[in-house]
Amino acid sequence: MEQQTNLPSPENIMKIGTGFWASKILLTAVSFQLFTRLAEKKTMKAKDIKNMLGLKCTDRNVYDFLDALTVFGFLKREGILDTAVYSNTLDADAFLDKNKPSYIGGILEMMNNRLYGFWGSLGEGLLTGLPQNEAKRSEDFFGLIYQDPEKLKEFTSAMSGIQMGNFMAFAQEFDFTKYKTLIDVGGSAGLLSLMVAKHNVHMHCTSFDLPPVEPIANATIQQFGLSDRVNAASGDFFTMPIPKADVVVMGNILHDWNEENKVSLMRKAYDALPAGGAFVAIEGIIDDERKQNVFGMMMSLNMLIETGTGFDYTFADFNRWANIVGFKSTSLLPLAGPSSAAIAYK
């Protein structure tokens, strides 16, 4: 009898439906700084990890926690249960050790501390079209961040973390031979400027953000030892012109705003560029058919949660706005994972 292969399966339904379980396991491990501590020790037994983290649950709970992280690909394990010895995988060691400059856990920390709870109100956001973050308490999210040094530090670390792989790829894949200067608008901790300067020794870069961010960027610049070619500058890109440069970059900036403000920011970038200059938007650009880049769609929903009117977009959208502003041509440069650089040339 021929076996049927097209029977319905609940596998994907349950995988997605319980996805928050997997997410919370990773976010909790990051909040415990598990990967940072493991990087220091190299290898540890489950019992020692339990004691180090001060866990009061049963040993079996600890095994489940660590073994789930192993199945997910974040930990390596030798032995089993009470004989198991754990260590970081290559990816976890590179990107989840807080003591390494390649650490991207800042965005995961913010997801755990803020977004995990707010996403519980996604349905309300879709029904009302209103943000579901601090704004529900009549508080200005960005205002709160820039008033509180600890919140600002967490936010800049988050923005750096989510984009670090993209910055590294852009610095090495984009052709900078025709350019000498770059300004990163909304540059946060300055990592994009630093990556570009590190991999392109002729480039001089400026990280441009609001005044409270400048000390954070300066500290990062000093850490990398590139203050001869990278500097931080302060200003509000909505109320003042963008400083002149050969390349203007916005990483995870356009998606914060509605279409009118997106076009306005692209026009400001156009005005800052010389003929032949390039405007670059680094984000989770959604594929034009809207069938593949689900990360971009989820990030767009995150903009609903955070801003109410912001959204992520396709390359076709970007082309339309670039045409409105007056850019001569565009191109799309794939970067790390689901993100790309949408580029418009003046």
C-alpha positions in Angstrom: 0.0 0.0 0.0 1.4 3.4 -1.0 2.2 5.6 1.9 0.5 9.0 1.9 3.0 11.9 2.2 0.6 14.9 2.0 -1.2 14.4 5.3 -1.7 17.5 7.4 0.8 18.0 10.3 0.5 20.1 13.4 4.3 20.4 13.7 4.7 23.9 12.4 1.6 25.2 14.2 3.1 24.0 17.5 6.6 25.2 16.7 5.4 28.7 16.1 2.7 28.7 18.8 5.2 27.7 21.5 7.9 30.0 20.0 7.8 32.3 23.0 9.0 29.4 25.2 12.2 29.1 23.1 12.6 32.9 23.1 12.3 33.2 26.9 14.9 30.4 27.4 17.5 32.3 25.4 16.5 35.8 26.9 16.7 34.4 30.4 20.2 32.9 29.7 21.4 36.2 28.5 19.9 38.0 31.5 21.8 35.6 33.7 25.0 36.4 31.7 25.4 32.6 31.4 27.4 32.8 28.2 29.7 35.5 29.6 30.4 33.4 32.7 30.9 30.3 30.7 33.4 32.1 28.5 35.4 32.9 31.6 35.3 29.3 32.9 35.5 27.6 29.5 33.6 24.5 30.7 31.3 23.9 33.7 29.2 21.2 35.2 25.4 21.7 35.5 25.7 21.7 39.3 28.3 24.4 39.3 26.3 26.5 36.9 23.3 26.1 39.2 25.3 27.3 42.2 26.9 30.2 40.2 23.6 31.5 39.1 21.9 31.0 42.5 19.1 28.8 41.1 16.7 27.3 43.6 14.9 25.0 41.2 15.5 21.3 41.0 18.5 19.8 39.3 16.2 18.4 36.6 14.9 21.9 35.8 18.6 23.0 35.4 19.3 20.1 33.0 16.2 21.0 31.0 17.3 24.6 30.8 20.8 23.9 29.7 19.9 21.0 27.4 17.3 23.1 25.6 20.0 25.8 25.0 22.2 22.9 23.7 19.5 21.8 21.2 19.1 25.4 20.1 22.8 25.5 19.3 24.0 27.9 22.0 25.8 25.4 24.2 27.9 22.3 23.7 27.6 19.4 26.0 29.7 16.3 26.9 28.1 13.7 29.1 24.5 13.7 30.3 22.6 14.9 33.3 24.8 14.9 36.4 27.9 14.0 34.3 27.3 16.7 31.7 29.9 19.4 31.1 28.8 22.5 29.2 30.6 25.1 27.1 29.7 27.9 24.6 29.3 27.2 21.0 31.3 29.3 18.5 28.4 31.6 17.8 27.5 32.1 21.5 31.2 32.7 22.4 31.5 35.4 19.7 28.2 37.2 20.1 26.9 36.5 23.6 30.0 37.1 25.7 29.6 40.5 27.2 33.3 41.0 27.5 33.8 40.8 23.7 33.4 43.8 21.4 31.3 41.6 19.1 28.6 41.2 21.8 25.1 41.6 20.4 23.2 40.7 23.5 22.1 44.3 24.2 19.1 43.9 21.9 18.2 40.6 23.7 18.5 42.4 27.1 16.1 45.0 25.9 13.8 42.4 24.5 13.7 40.7 27.9 13.4 43.9 29.9 10.9 45.7 27.7 9.6 44.1 24.5 8.7 40.7 25.8 5.9 42.1 27.9 4.8 44.7 25.4 4.4 42.1 22.7 1.7 40.5 24.8 -0.5 43.4 23.7 0.0 42.9 20.0 -3.7 42.2 19.5 -4.6 45.5 21.2 -2.1 47.3 18.9 -3.6 45.8 15.8 -7.1 46.7 17.0 -6.3 50.3 18.0 -3.3 51.3 15.8 -1.7 52.7 19.0 1.8 51.9 20.5 1.8 49.4 23.3 5.0 50.5 25.1 5.5 53.2 27.7 3.2 55.4 25.7 0.2 53.5 27.2 1.1 55.3 30.4 1.2 58.6 28.6 5.0 58.5 28.7 7.3 59.4 25.8 9.5 56.3 25.1 12.3 58.2 23.5 12.1 61.0 26.0 12.3 58.5 28.9 15.4 56.9 27.3 17.3 60.1 26.8 16.6 61.3 30.3 17.7 58.2 32.1 21.4 57.3 31.7 20.8 53.6 32.4 17.9 53.3 30.0 20.0 55.2 27.4 22.9 52.8 27.8 20.6 49.8 27.5 19.0 51.3 24.3 22.3 52.1 22.6 23.6 48.7 23.4 20.5 47.2 22.0 20.7 49.2 18.8 24.4 48.2 18.4 23.6 44.6 19.1 20.9 44.2 16.5 23.0 45.8 13.8 26.6 44.7 14.6 26.7 41.9 12.0 25.2 44.2 9.4 27.8 46.9 10.1 30.6 44.5 9.8 29.3 43.2 6.5 28.5 46.7 5.1 32.0 47.9 6.0 33.6 45.2 3.9 31.1 44.7 1.1 30.2 48.3 0.1 32.6 50.0 -2.4 34.1 53.0 -0.5 36.9 53.7 -3.1 35.0 56.7 -4.5 34.3 58.2 -1.1 36.2 59.9 1.8 33.7 60.9 4.4 30.6 59.2 6.0 28.1 60.3 8.6 25.9 57.8 10.4 22.6 59.5 11.3 21.3 58.2 14.6 24.7 56.5 15.0 24.1 55.5 18.7 27.4 54.1 20.1 29.3 54.7 16.9 29.9 51.1 15.8 29.0 51.5 12.1 31.5 54.4 11.8 34.1 52.4 13.6 33.6 49.3 11.4 33.8 51.4 8.3 37.0 53.1 9.4 38.5 49.9 10.6 38.1 48.2 7.2 38.7 51.3 5.0 41.7 53.2 6.2 41.1 56.2 3.9 37.6 56.9 5.4 36.8 59.6 8.0 33.5 58.9 9.8 31.1 60.8 12.1 28.5 59.3 14.4 25.6 61.8 14.7 23.0 61.5 17.4 21.3 63.5 20.2 23.6 65.2 22.8 23.1 62.6 25.6 24.5 59.9 23.3 27.8 61.6 22.5 29.7 60.5 25.6 28.7 56.9 24.9 29.9 57.1 21.4 33.1 58.8 22.4 33.8 56.1 24.9 33.4 53.4 22.2 35.6 55.3 19.8 38.4 55.5 22.5 37.9 51.7 23.1 38.6 51.0 19.4 41.5 53.5 19.2 40.2 55.1 16.1 39.7 58.7 17.3 42.0 60.0 14.5 39.4 59.0 11.9 36.1 58.7 13.8 34.3 61.3 15.8 31.0 61.9 17.5 28.7 64.9 16.8 25.5 66.0 18.4 22.2 67.2 16.9 18.6 66.5 16.1 18.2 65.2 12.5 14.6 66.4 12.5 15.2 70.0 13.5 18.5 70.7 11.8 20.3 69.8 8.5 22.3 66.6 8.3 26.0 67.5 8.2 27.6 67.2 4.7 29.3 63.9 3.8 30.0 61.6 0.8 27.9 58.8 2.3 24.9 59.3 4.6 23.8 56.1 6.5 20.7 55.5 8.6 20.6 52.2 10.4 17.2 51.2 11.8 16.0 54.8 11.6 13.6 55.0 8.6 11.4 52.3 10.0 10.6 54.3 13.1 8.5 56.7 11.2 5.4 57.1 8.9 5.8 57.5 5.1 5.8 61.3 5.2 8.7 61.4 7.7 10.6 58.7 5.8 10.6 60.8 2.7 11.5 63.9 4.7 14.5 62.2 6.2 15.6 60.9 2.8 15.3 64.4 1.4 17.6 65.7 4.3 20.1 63.0 3.4 19.9 64.0 -0.3 20.7 67.6 0.7 23.7 66.5 2.7 25.3 64.6 -0.2 27.4 65.8 -3.1 26.7 64.7 -6.7 27.5 61.0 -6.8 27.1 60.6 -3.1 25.2 57.6 -1.5 22.4 57.4 1.0 22.2 54.0 2.7 19.4 52.6 4.8 20.4 49.5 6.7 17.3 47.6 7.9 15.4 44.3 7.5 14.2 45.2 4.0 11.2 43.1 3.2 11.2 41.2 -0.1 9.0 42.7 -2.8 6.7 39.7 -2.9 6.4 39.7 0.9 7.0 35.9 1.0 10.4 35.4 2.5 11.7 38.0 5.0 9.4 37.2 7.9 12.0 39.0 10.2 11.3 42.2 8.4 7.6 41.8 8.8 8.0 41.0 12.5 10.2 44.0 12.9 7.5 46.1 11.2 5.0 44.8 13.8 7.5 45.8 16.5 7.3 49.3 15.1 3.6 49.2 15.7 4.3 48.2 19.3 6.9 51.0 19.7 5.6 53.9 17.6 2.1 53.1 16.3 2.8 54.6 12.8 6.3 53.3 11.9 6.8 50.3 9.6 9.4 48.3 7.7 9.3 48.3 3.9 10.2 46.7 0.7 12.9 47.7 -1.8 10.1 48.7 -4.1 8.9 51.1 -1.4 12.4 52.5 -1.0 12.7 53.0 -4.8 9.5 55.0 -4.9 10.6 57.3 -2.1 14.1 57.7 -3.7 12.4 58.7 -6.9 10.2 61.3 -5.1 13.3 62.8 -3.5 15.2 62.9 -6.8 17.9 60.2 -6.4 19.3 59.0 -9.8 19.6 55.3 -9.1 19.3 52.6 -6.3 20.7 49.2 -5.5 20.2 46.6 -2.8 23.2 45.0 -0.9 22.4 41.9 1.2 24.1 42.0 4.6 23.9 39.7 7.6 20.9 37.4 8.0 17.6 39.0 6.9 19.0 42.6 6.7 20.1 44.6 3.6 21.5 48.0 2.7 19.1 49.9 0.4 21.3 52.4 -1.4 20.3 55.5 -3.3 22.8 57.5 -5.4 22.5 61.2 -6.0 
